[in-house]
Amino acid sequence: MQIHVVKPGDTLSKVARAYGISAQEIVDANQISDPSRLVVGQTFVIPIRGRYHFLQPGESLWSISHQYNVSVEELVRINNIQNPNNLPVGLRLYLPQRPKMIVETNAYIDPRMTRGSSAEDVDKVGEHLTYLAIFTYAVNREGNLTPVDDQPSINAAYKDRVLPLLVLTNFEEGQFSTEIATTILTSEAMQDRVLNQALQIMNEKGYRGLDFDFEYLGTQNRVRYVRFLEKARQLLKPRGYYISAALAPKYRAEQKGVLYEGHDYQLIGQVVDFIFFMTYEWGWSGGKPMAVSPLPQMRNVMEYAVSVVPKEKIMMGMPLYGYDWTLPYVEGGKFARSISPQRALQLAVRYGASINYDRVSQAPWFRYTDEQGKQHEVWFEDARSMQAKFDLVKELGIRGFYYWVLGNDFPQNWLLIEENFVVRKLI
């Protein structure tokens, strides 16, 4: 497969001819809602095996072989080149498919957000998943778990050979509660109550692992949280369950802030089977317009993570969403609207906005003016930004990656998984 970025004058039929496939194949693969309307900067994933390179002025077979790590001899052979020293500009060179890395993947799903479509959302992408983390069994102040409508998601997961994980959180009224966490983590009896309830639910419903997503713990709960995870491991591992944790994105051990101080990467990494590092939300609904997951920030977190946690326990987080900000941005003002990558493209087409690509953050963005005359700025994910993240996964050699959150349409992402990886299935 190959990523094509729409240029001025491009049409679907023109692009299709360049790659030797039909326009309908591109439409179907990318789920393009209006093939007659394209915008500059829009990306397509071209559904071909391998990829093509179109020779540019000044390029040679030698430079191309180094760019793609393919020998000159191989390029000559597979493209049936008769005179390697006399190649016309624009020549289409076929490049063979690269070896694929074996990874494990996970996606979170929140049945409250999918509103009855959980099973369908899982089934759409289940072939690309190893785990499904169902959000959330929230712990209340009495140490009881708030139920979630999880059975459709669990059933769909098993249908697609995906392992369901029960997500346990200190989540209350739409936010994470330091107070609830402290209440649980300072009481052995409360911890036993929580874990025994979780174990009973896992046994009854068919969960295969327990994912801890306790956030905003603060320094006071740093050691307590590790001990809580150790207690969970003693209970769950003899019964064959996985144990994982979702951790805030840190650049260093003693990073300040209530979100970060309660998460000790190194100690938690010694207890759990794997960690979901939350490498997203730099661009967030209440903040200024920017990429949700800028690549330099993701890299900083991951480089710290691999320095203290075994690579085989590291899962890097990726967003299946972007944000639409109303300008001008005012701190404490109107929150940005969360949108799917597919919805972002529809907005760009609707308002005729060219899509820019920020090379530093490795993310697409555009501006548009709505019917009320208000200006907006949209940052989202596209094929280029996801490929950059996949390249980082391969460079680091980690266990795999995961997504927050299912229910957002992004067909290009799943195509690129097929191109880059073999997803390990455990059932």
C-alpha positions in Angstrom: 0.0 0.0 0.0 1.0 3.6 -0.6 0.1 7.0 0.7 -0.9 9.6 -1.9 -1.3 13.3 -1.0 -3.7 15.2 -3.2 -2.0 17.9 -5.3 -3.6 20.8 -7.2 -5.3 19.4 -10.3 -5.6 15.8 -9.0 -8.7 13.8 -9.7 -9.5 10.3 -8.5 -9.3 9.0 -12.1 -5.9 10.7 -12.6 -4.5 9.3 -9.3 -5.9 5.8 -10.1 -4.3 5.7 -13.6 -0.9 6.7 -12.0 -1.0 3.6 -9.8 -2.6 1.2 -12.3 -5.8 0.6 -10.3 -9.5 1.7 -10.6 -10.9 4.9 -9.0 -13.5 2.7 -7.3 -10.8 0.7 -5.5 -9.5 3.9 -4.0 -13.0 5.1 -3.1 -13.8 1.8 -1.4 -10.5 1.5 0.5 -10.7 5.0 1.9 -14.5 5.2 2.2 -14.6 8.5 0.3 -18.1 9.9 0.6 -17.9 12.3 -2.4 -15.4 11.2 -5.0 -16.0 14.2 -7.1 -14.8 16.6 -4.4 -11.2 16.5 -3.3 -9.1 19.0 -1.3 -5.4 19.7 -1.6 -3.5 17.9 1.2 -6.1 15.1 1.5 -4.5 11.7 1.7 -5.4 8.4 0.1 -4.1 4.9 1.0 -3.6 3.3 -2.4 -4.6 -0.4 -2.1 -1.7 -2.0 -3.9 0.8 -4.6 -2.8 4.2 -2.9 -2.3 4.4 0.7 -3.5 5.6 3.0 -6.4 8.2 5.7 -6.5 7.9 8.3 -9.3 11.4 9.4 -10.4 12.1 13.1 -9.6 14.7 15.3 -11.2 18.2 14.6 -9.9 17.4 11.2 -8.5 19.1 7.9 -9.5 18.6 4.3 -8.8 21.4 4.5 -6.3 19.7 7.3 -4.3 16.4 5.5 -4.5 18.0 2.2 -3.3 19.4 4.0 -0.2 16.1 5.8 0.4 14.1 2.6 0.5 16.7 0.1 1.5 16.4 -1.9 -1.7 19.4 -2.9 -3.8 20.0 -1.3 -7.2 20.1 -4.8 -8.7 16.7 -5.6 -7.2 15.2 -2.4 -8.6 16.6 -3.1 -12.0 15.2 -6.7 -11.9 11.7 -6.1 -10.7 11.2 -3.0 -12.9 12.8 -4.7 -16.0 15.0 -1.7 -16.6 17.1 -1.9 -19.7 19.3 1.1 -19.3 19.9 2.1 -15.6 21.9 5.1 -16.6 19.2 6.8 -18.7 15.9 7.0 -16.7 13.2 9.5 -17.6 11.8 11.8 -15.0 8.4 10.6 -13.8 9.3 6.9 -14.4 7.2 4.7 -12.1 9.4 2.3 -10.1 7.8 -0.5 -8.2 9.2 -1.2 -4.7 8.6 -4.5 -3.0 6.6 -4.9 0.2 8.7 -4.6 3.3 8.9 -7.3 6.0 6.2 -6.9 8.6 6.8 -6.6 12.4 4.7 -8.8 14.7 2.9 -6.7 17.3 0.1 -6.8 19.8 -2.6 -4.2 19.6 -5.4 -3.0 21.8 -8.3 -0.5 21.6 -10.4 1.0 24.3 -14.1 1.1 23.9 -16.6 3.1 26.0 -20.1 1.7 25.5 -21.5 5.0 26.8 -19.9 6.8 23.9 -20.8 4.2 21.2 -24.5 4.2 22.4 -25.6 0.7 21.3 -23.2 0.3 18.4 -20.4 -1.3 20.5 -20.6 -4.8 18.9 -20.6 -3.3 15.4 -17.7 -1.0 16.2 -15.6 -3.9 17.5 -16.6 -6.2 14.6 -15.4 -3.5 12.0 -11.8 -3.7 13.2 -11.6 -6.8 15.3 -9.3 -8.6 12.9 -6.6 -5.9 13.7 -6.8 -6.2 17.5 -5.2 -8.5 20.1 -7.1 -7.0 23.1 -10.2 -4.9 23.7 -10.2 -2.8 26.9 -13.8 -2.0 27.9 -14.1 1.3 29.7 -15.1 1.3 32.6 -15.9 -0.4 35.9 -15.5 2.7 38.1 -14.7 2.3 41.8 -17.0 4.3 44.0 -16.4 5.7 47.5 -17.7 2.5 49.2 -15.4 0.3 47.2 -18.1 -1.0 44.9 -17.8 -1.2 41.1 -20.3 0.7 38.9 -21.6 -1.6 36.2 -21.2 -1.0 32.5 -23.1 -2.4 29.5 -20.2 -4.6 28.4 -21.7 -7.9 27.2 -22.2 -6.9 23.5 -18.5 -5.8 23.4 -17.3 -9.0 25.0 -19.3 -11.1 22.6 -18.0 -9.2 19.6 -14.4 -9.5 20.9 -14.6 -13.3 21.1 -16.2 -13.5 17.7 -13.1 -11.8 16.3 -10.5 -13.7 18.5 -9.9 -10.6 20.6 -9.1 -10.8 24.4 -11.5 -8.6 26.4 -9.9 -6.6 29.3 -11.9 -5.2 32.2 -10.9 -1.6 32.8 -10.9 -0.5 36.5 -10.8 3.2 37.2 -11.2 5.9 39.9 -13.6 7.6 37.6 -16.5 9.7 39.0 -18.9 12.1 37.2 -16.8 12.4 34.1 -13.4 12.9 35.8 -10.8 11.0 37.7 -10.9 11.4 41.5 -7.8 11.7 43.6 -10.0 11.4 46.7 -11.5 8.0 45.6 -8.1 6.7 44.7 -6.7 7.7 48.2 -9.7 6.1 49.9 -9.1 2.8 48.1 -5.3 2.8 48.3 -5.2 3.5 52.0 -7.5 0.6 53.0 -6.5 -3.0 52.6 -10.1 -4.1 53.2 -11.3 -1.7 50.4 -8.7 -3.0 48.0 -9.7 -6.6 48.7 -13.3 -5.7 48.2 -12.5 -4.0 44.8 -10.3 -6.9 43.5 -12.7 -9.6 44.6 -15.6 -7.9 42.8 -13.5 -7.5 39.7 -12.5 -11.2 39.8 -16.1 -12.2 40.2 -17.1 -10.1 37.1 -14.2 -11.5 35.1 -15.1 -15.0 35.9 -18.8 -14.5 35.1 -18.5 -12.5 31.9 -15.4 -14.0 30.3 -12.9 -11.2 30.7 -9.3 -12.3 30.2 -7.4 -9.6 31.9 -7.7 -6.6 34.3 -6.5 -3.1 33.1 -5.9 -0.5 35.8 -6.5 3.1 34.8 -6.1 5.0 38.0 -5.2 8.6 37.2 -4.5 11.8 39.1 -3.1 9.9 42.1 -0.6 12.5 43.3 2.7 11.8 45.1 0.9 10.5 48.2 -0.4 7.4 46.3 2.7 6.6 44.3 4.0 3.7 46.5 0.4 2.7 47.5 -0.5 2.2 43.9 2.4 -0.2 43.2 1.4 -2.2 46.3 -2.2 -2.4 45.1 -1.0 -3.7 41.7 1.2 -6.2 43.5 -1.9 -7.4 45.4 -3.8 -7.7 42.2 -1.1 -9.7 40.6 -1.0 -12.2 43.5 -4.7 -12.7 43.0 -5.0 -12.8 39.2 -1.8 -14.4 37.8 -2.4 -17.8 39.4 -5.8 -17.8 37.7 -4.3 -17.1 34.3 -5.4 -13.5 33.9 -3.4 -10.7 32.3 -2.8 -7.5 34.3 -2.0 -4.2 32.7 -1.9 -0.5 33.6 -2.6 2.7 31.7 0.0 5.4 32.6 0.2 9.2 32.1 2.9 10.4 29.6 6.1 11.3 31.5 9.5 12.5 30.2 11.3 11.8 33.5 10.8 9.9 36.8 10.2 13.0 39.0 7.9 14.9 36.6 5.7 17.3 38.6 1.9 17.4 38.6 -0.8 15.3 40.2 -1.4 13.4 36.9 2.2 12.2 36.8 3.5 11.9 40.3 1.5 8.8 41.2 2.8 6.7 38.3 6.2 5.1 38.8 7.1 3.6 35.4 9.9 1.4 36.6 8.2 -0.2 39.6 4.8 -0.6 37.8 6.7 -2.2 34.9 8.1 -4.8 37.3 4.5 -5.8 38.4 2.2 -5.8 35.3 2.3 -7.8 32.1 2.2 -4.7 29.9 1.6 -0.9 30.1 -0.6 1.3 28.0 1.3 4.6 27.8 -1.1 7.5 27.1 0.8 9.3 24.5 -2.0 11.7 23.5 -3.9 14.7 24.7 -1.2 17.3 24.3 -3.7 18.9 22.1 -6.9 18.7 24.2 -10.4 20.1 24.2 -9.6 22.8 26.8 -6.2 23.7 25.4 -4.9 25.8 22.5 -5.1 24.3 19.0 -2.3 21.8 18.3 -1.8 18.2 17.4 -3.3 15.6 19.8 -0.2 13.4 19.6 2.8 15.4 18.3 5.6 13.0 17.4 8.4 14.7 19.3 6.5 14.5 22.5 5.5 10.9 21.9 9.2 10.1 21.2 10.3 11.8 24.4 7.8 9.7 26.5 8.7 6.5 24.7 12.5 7.0 25.0 12.1 7.5 28.8 9.7 4.5 29.0 12.1 2.1 27.2 14.9 3.2 29.5 13.1 1.9 32.6 10.5 -0.6 31.3 11.3 -3.8 29.3 10.3 -3.2 25.6 8.2 -6.3 25.6 5.9 -4.6 28.1 5.4 -1.3 26.3 2.3 -0.4 24.3 2.3 3.1 22.7 -1.0 5.1 22.7 -2.5 6.5 19.5 -5.6 8.7 19.0 -8.5 7.8 16.8 -9.8 11.4 17.0 -8.9 15.1 16.5 -10.4 18.4 17.7 -12.2 21.3 16.0 -11.5 24.6 17.8 -13.5 27.8 17.4 -11.2 30.8 17.1 -9.9 32.9 18.6 -8.8 30.5 21.3 -9.4 31.9 24.8 -8.0 30.1 27.8 -10.9 28.9 29.9 -13.3 29.6 27.1 -15.3 27.3 24.8 -14.0 23.7 24.6 -13.0 22.2 21.3 -15.3 19.6 19.7 -13.9 16.1 19.3 -14.2 14.7 15.8 -13.1 11.6 13.9 -10.5 11.7 11.2 -13.2 10.9 8.6 -15.4 13.8 9.9 -12.4 16.1 9.7 -12.0 15.3 6.0 -15.7 15.9 5.4 -15.4 19.3 7.0 -12.4 20.2 4.8 -14.3 19.2 1.7 -17.5 21.0 2.8 -15.7 24.3 3.3 -13.1 23.9 0.6 -10.2 24.0 3.0 -6.7 22.9 1.9 -5.1 20.6 4.4 -1.7 21.6 5.8 0.8 19.1 7.3 3.0 20.2 10.2 6.4 18.4 9.7 7.5 18.9 13.3 4.5 17.4 15.0 3.8 15.1 12.0 0.1 16.0 12.0 -2.4 17.5 9.5 -4.5 20.6 10.2 -6.7 23.2 8.4 -8.8 26.2 9.0 -12.3 27.0 7.8 -15.1 29.6 8.3 -18.5 28.3 9.2 -22.0 29.7 8.1 -22.0 32.0 11.1 -18.7 33.6 10.1 -16.8 31.9 12.9 -13.3 30.7 12.1 -12.2 27.2 13.1 -8.9 25.3 13.4 -8.9 21.5 13.1 -6.1 19.2 14.0 -6.6 15.5 13.3 -4.9 12.3 12.1 -4.4 11.1 8.6 -2.4 8.3 6.8 0.9 10.3 7.0 0.6 11.0 10.8 -0.3 7.3 11.5 2.6 6.0 9.4 5.0 8.3 11.3 3.7 6.7 14.6 4.0 3.2 13.1 7.6 3.9 12.1 8.3 5.0 15.7 6.9 1.7 17.0 9.1 -0.3 14.6 12.2 1.8 15.5 11.7 1.2 19.2 10.9 -2.5 18.8 8.2 -2.4 21.5 5.4 -4.9 22.2 2.9 -2.9 20.2 0.4 -0.1 20.4 -3.2 0.8 21.3 -6.0 3.2 20.5 -8.3 5.6 22.3 -11.1 5.2 21.4 -13.3 3.0 19.1 -16.4 4.6 17.6 -14.4 7.1 15.4 -14.2 6.3 11.7 -10.7 6.1 10.4 -10.4 3.5 7.6 -6.9 4.5 6.5 -5.5 3.5 9.9 -6.6 -0.1 9.6 -5.3 -0.3 6.0 -1.9 0.8 7.2 -1.9 -1.7 10.0 -2.2 -4.4 7.3 0.7 -2.8 5.4 3.1 -2.5 8.4 2.3 -5.3 10.8 1.2 -8.8 11.6 -1.2 -8.5 14.5 -0.7 -11.4 17.0 -3.8 -13.2 18.0 -3.8 -15.1 21.4 -7.0 -17.0 20.9 
